């Protein structure tokens, strides 16, 4: 889930930014220090959107920088369990499909792709349902549900499922929608 959070923290502003306005120097320092970084409790910092306030700075001996207490807004991404996400399939393997959701990749294990026996085609990197004929390949957009999240410094793991109603490759869902429109309604 994408969120905008307000954070209070101390920001290190190096001497190379002393010629800038204080708020601009703090914002640029924050952008360099936290954007693109993962905090296991907060998520991935995507962008510092606004500096709300900057307090009086202090100098620490043997460090040429100034440390300012600041309050700022930041855009973060943190997947949540049971959240519905839309992402792009970036890799197909024999054990599942890796899907890019925001700045992170999640895995849809083969057992969670569809309610059908599947065949993995190594040559074409596709997964095909044996009865339904549904195919999943790189570049496909999918809708999935987050079933587990483990964000960590070394490795982050996000597990997704597509085996619930209204989940799956968007192409499959659109095809099902068209089929339902064409089928005449049965009278009681």
Secondary structure by P-SEA (a helix, b strand, c coil): cbbbbbbbbbbbbccccccccaaaaaaaaaaacccccccccccccccccccccccbbbbcccccbbbbbccbbbbbbbbbccbbbbbbbccccccbbbbbcccbbbbbcccccccccccccccccccccccccccccccccccccccbbbbcccbbbbbbbccccccccaaaaaaaaaaaaacccccc
